[in-house]
Amino acid sequence: MLKNNYTFSVAPMMGVTTPSARFMYRLISKKAILFTEMIASQVIYRGDYNKFLKKNSLEEPVILQVGGSDNELLKFSTNLANKYNYQGINLNVGCPSKKVSQGRMGACLMKEADLVRNCLKTMISESSSEVSVKCRIGVDEFDSYNFFKEFISNVSDSGCTTFFVHARKAFLKGLDPKKNRTLPPLKYDYVYKLKKEIPHLNIIINGGIQSLDDCHNQLKFVDGVMIGRSIQANPFFLEDVDFQFYKEANQPLKKNQVIAKYFDYVKKNIDIVSTYELLSPLLALCFGIPGSKRFKQEVNDLIRKKDLKKLEDTYLNLIAA
């Protein structure tokens, strides 16, 4: 089984890491590991899985993230990950949303380590690619380092050796998912200590990392970094990733070519994929520009009109400026 190089990963984000966004990210970085949005295993089983699991070969390497705790449904999802040639499958044990918890998915499963271990055993037995977990350092009142270490130790008995850890605990009540990403304090020391005490595990850290310098500092203690909202806000955050983290030749990125290639993708898919999915990644490219609020309004107007020619020219002029 091929192992993925998780030195730098783009976090799974609901409503963000769509196939279209992943296409754009891959135009900027060839090496960063990409993740799908979390897809509930029950949705995959009951719905149009061809729609949910579609991806472009350009996106690879890309990991399918699933949510769930039913062995048979996870088995079904894992076999589809094989069929659709995902480079890995990841079990979400970190999402704190109320809806996810009600489905017995996400961070609530940190209270059921035995169940998570058994789910992963099933997934590993079915998977032709690497199986991993994304979790928090704790949940609700279960927030000690010992709880965190015992959870990871128990779960790793499944044979899973790769853990993506958001270095905050999750509150299942009282905080929405957005606040759960910012209000619980970061405890990087928990993650560093875990890596030191269980060195054979592959530990990737997530949460509060906002620059490539921050990434390099984290890599002194762990095996990889995972970045989410900073890339959502500015896809060109990925611009130097291949050079700095994967030792690829340093070739200046031609942003106008990224825009042109992305619009070629938009034009091919405008009658297949929702306009919102296709064009929402473009709004992030307004990051940091003067008058960005007015510019975004102009872009939204062009999106509604589906005036792709003017929209493309607008972005090419933006990049040129």
C-alpha positions in Angstrom: 0.0 0.0 0.0 1.4 3.4 -1.0 1.8 5.9 1.8 0.9 9.5 1.2 3.3 12.3 2.0 1.3 14.4 4.5 3.9 17.1 5.1 1.3 19.6 3.9 -2.5 19.0 3.6 -5.5 21.1 2.9 -8.2 20.5 5.5 -11.6 19.1 4.6 -14.1 22.0 4.9 -17.8 21.7 4.5 -19.1 23.8 1.6 -15.5 24.7 0.7 -13.4 21.8 -0.5 -15.7 20.9 -3.4 -14.3 19.4 -6.6 -14.1 22.8 -8.1 -12.1 24.3 -5.3 -9.8 21.3 -5.3 -9.3 21.8 -9.1 -8.2 25.4 -8.4 -5.9 24.4 -5.5 -4.3 21.8 -7.7 -3.5 24.4 -10.3 -1.5 26.2 -7.6 0.1 23.2 -5.8 0.8 19.8 -7.4 2.0 18.2 -4.1 -0.3 19.3 -1.2 -2.7 16.6 -0.1 -6.3 17.6 -0.7 -9.4 16.4 1.1 -13.0 16.2 0.1 -15.7 17.7 2.3 -16.9 15.3 4.9 -19.6 13.0 3.4 -21.7 11.0 5.7 -21.4 7.2 4.9 -25.2 7.0 5.2 -25.6 9.7 2.4 -23.1 7.8 0.2 -25.1 4.6 0.7 -28.5 6.1 0.1 -27.8 8.8 -2.4 -26.2 9.3 -5.8 -22.7 8.3 -4.8 -21.4 9.0 -8.3 -22.4 12.7 -7.7 -20.9 12.8 -4.2 -17.6 11.0 -5.1 -16.8 12.5 -8.5 -13.4 14.0 -8.8 -11.0 15.1 -11.6 -7.8 13.1 -12.0 -6.0 16.4 -11.8 -7.0 16.7 -8.1 -4.9 13.7 -7.1 -3.6 13.0 -4.5 -7.0 13.5 -2.8 -8.4 11.8 0.3 -12.1 11.0 0.8 -13.3 12.0 4.2 -16.3 10.2 5.6 -18.4 10.4 8.7 -20.2 7.6 10.4 -20.0 4.8 12.9 -21.9 1.9 11.2 -19.4 -0.8 10.1 -21.5 -1.9 7.1 -21.9 1.7 5.8 -18.2 2.5 6.3 -17.4 -0.8 4.5 -19.5 0.3 1.6 -17.9 3.8 1.5 -14.4 2.3 1.7 -15.1 0.1 -1.3 -16.3 3.0 -3.3 -13.1 5.0 -2.3 -11.2 2.1 -3.9 -13.5 2.1 -7.0 -13.1 5.9 -7.5 -9.3 5.7 -7.0 -9.0 8.0 -4.0 -5.5 8.0 -2.5 -6.9 7.4 1.0 -9.9 7.5 3.2 -10.2 9.5 6.4 -12.7 9.0 9.2 -14.0 12.2 10.8 -13.9 12.1 14.6 -13.6 15.8 15.0 -16.7 17.7 13.7 -18.6 19.3 16.6 -21.8 20.2 14.8 -25.1 19.2 16.5 -26.5 17.6 13.3 -23.4 15.5 12.9 -23.4 14.4 16.5 -27.1 13.4 16.2 -26.0 11.1 13.4 -23.4 9.5 15.7 -20.6 11.0 13.7 -17.8 13.4 14.4 -16.4 14.6 17.7 -18.9 12.7 19.8 -17.2 9.5 18.8 -14.1 10.5 20.8 -16.2 9.3 23.8 -16.4 5.9 22.1 -12.8 4.9 21.4 -13.6 1.1 21.1 -16.3 1.8 18.5 -13.9 4.0 16.5 -11.2 1.3 16.7 -13.6 -1.3 15.4 -14.8 1.0 12.6 -11.2 1.5 11.5 -10.4 -2.2 11.5 -13.3 -2.7 9.1 -12.2 0.2 6.9 -8.5 -1.0 6.8 -9.6 -4.6 5.9 -11.5 -3.2 2.9 -9.2 -0.4 1.8 -6.6 -0.5 -1.0 -5.2 2.8 0.2 -4.3 4.4 3.4 -6.9 4.8 6.2 -6.5 7.8 8.6 -8.4 9.7 11.3 -9.1 13.3 11.9 -9.9 14.2 15.6 -9.7 16.8 18.3 -7.6 16.6 21.5 -10.7 16.1 23.6 -14.4 16.7 23.8 -16.5 18.4 26.5 -15.3 17.5 30.0 -12.9 14.8 28.5 -10.1 17.2 27.9 -7.0 15.9 29.8 -3.8 14.9 28.0 -4.3 11.3 29.4 -7.7 11.1 27.8 -6.3 12.2 24.5 -3.4 9.8 24.6 -5.5 6.9 25.7 -8.0 7.6 22.8 -5.2 7.6 20.2 -3.5 4.5 21.7 -6.8 2.6 21.7 -7.7 3.6 18.2 -4.3 2.9 16.8 -4.7 -0.7 17.8 -6.9 -0.9 14.7 -3.7 -0.7 12.6 -4.3 3.0 11.8 -1.1 5.0 12.1 -2.0 8.4 10.7 -3.8 11.0 12.8 -4.8 14.5 11.9 -5.3 16.4 15.1 -7.1 19.7 15.5 -5.3 21.0 18.6 -8.4 22.2 20.3 -11.1 20.3 22.2 -14.7 20.3 20.9 -17.7 21.5 22.8 -20.7 19.6 21.6 -23.1 22.0 23.3 -23.0 25.8 23.5 -20.7 26.5 20.6 -21.4 26.2 16.9 -18.8 24.8 14.5 -17.4 28.2 13.7 -16.8 29.1 17.3 -15.5 25.6 17.9 -12.7 26.5 15.4 -11.6 29.6 17.4 -12.8 29.7 21.0 -11.5 26.5 22.7 -7.8 27.2 23.4 -5.1 25.7 21.3 -3.0 23.1 23.1 -0.2 22.3 20.7 1.8 20.9 23.6 -0.7 17.9 23.8 0.1 17.1 20.2 3.8 17.5 20.5 3.9 15.3 23.6 1.8 12.6 21.9 4.3 12.5 19.0 7.2 12.3 21.4 5.6 9.5 23.5 4.2 7.4 20.5 6.8 8.2 17.8 5.8 5.5 15.4 2.5 7.2 14.7 2.2 9.8 11.9 0.9 12.9 13.5 -0.3 15.9 11.5 -1.3 19.1 13.3 -4.2 21.4 12.5 -5.6 24.6 14.0 -4.6 28.2 14.1 -1.7 27.9 11.6 -1.7 31.1 9.5 1.6 31.3 7.6 4.2 29.1 6.0 6.6 30.2 8.7 4.1 28.8 11.3 4.1 25.5 9.3 7.9 25.2 9.4 7.9 25.8 13.1 5.2 23.1 13.6 7.3 20.6 11.6 10.0 20.7 14.3 7.6 18.7 16.5 5.2 16.7 14.2 5.1 15.0 10.9 2.9 17.3 8.9 0.6 20.3 9.0 -3.0 20.7 7.8 -4.3 24.2 6.9 -7.9 25.1 6.3 -9.4 28.6 6.6 -6.2 30.4 5.6 -6.4 28.6 2.2 -10.1 29.1 1.9 -9.5 32.9 2.4 -6.6 32.9 0.0 -5.9 30.0 -2.3 -2.5 31.5 -3.3 -1.4 30.6 0.3 -0.4 27.3 -1.6 1.9 29.1 -4.0 5.2 28.1 -2.4 4.2 24.8 -0.8 5.8 22.5 -3.4 9.1 24.3 -3.2 9.2 24.8 0.6 7.9 21.4 1.7 8.4 19.0 -1.2 11.7 20.2 -2.6 10.3 20.9 -6.0 12.1 23.3 -8.3 11.2 26.9 -7.5 9.2 28.0 -10.5 7.4 31.3 -10.2 3.7 30.8 -10.4 2.0 32.6 -13.3 -1.3 33.6 -11.7 -2.9 34.7 -15.0 -2.4 31.1 -16.2 -4.1 29.8 -13.1 -7.1 32.1 -13.8 -7.2 31.1 -17.5 -7.0 27.4 -16.8 -9.7 27.7 -14.1 -12.0 29.5 -16.4 -11.5 26.8 -19.0 -12.7 24.4 -16.3 -15.7 26.7 -15.5 -16.7 26.9 -19.2 -16.6 23.1 -19.6 -18.8 22.6 -16.4 -21.2 25.5 -16.4 -24.1 23.4 -17.5 -23.2 20.5 -15.2 -22.0 21.9 -11.9 -23.8 24.6 -9.9 -22.7 28.2 -10.6 -22.1 28.8 -6.9 -19.7 25.8 -6.6 -17.9 26.8 -9.8 -17.4 30.4 -9.0 -17.2 30.6 -5.2 -13.5 29.7 -5.2 -12.9 32.9 -7.2 -14.2 35.1 -4.5 -11.3 34.1 -2.3 -8.9 35.5 -4.8 -10.1 39.0 -3.7 -8.1 38.5 -0.6 -6.4 41.7 0.6 -7.2 43.9 -2.4 -8.3 47.5 -1.8 -12.0 47.9 -2.1 -12.5 44.1 -1.9 -16.1 44.5 -0.7 -17.2 46.5 -3.8 -15.2 44.2 -6.0 -16.9 41.1 -4.6 -20.3 42.7 -5.2 -19.4 43.3 -8.9 -18.2 39.7 -9.1 -21.4 38.4 -7.6 -23.4 40.4 -10.1 -21.4 38.9 -13.0 -21.9 35.4 -11.5 -25.6 35.9 -11.4 -25.6 37.0 -15.0 -23.2 34.1 -15.9 -21.2 36.7 -17.9 -18.1 34.5 -18.0 -16.2 36.5 -20.5 -16.4 39.7 -18.5 -15.8 37.8 -15.3 -12.6 36.2 -16.7 -11.4 39.6 -18.0 -12.1 41.1 -14.5 -9.9 38.6 -12.8 -7.1 38.7 -15.4 -7.0 42.5 -14.9 -7.0 42.0 -11.2 -4.0 39.7 -11.4 -2.2 42.0 -13.8 -2.7 44.9 -11.4 
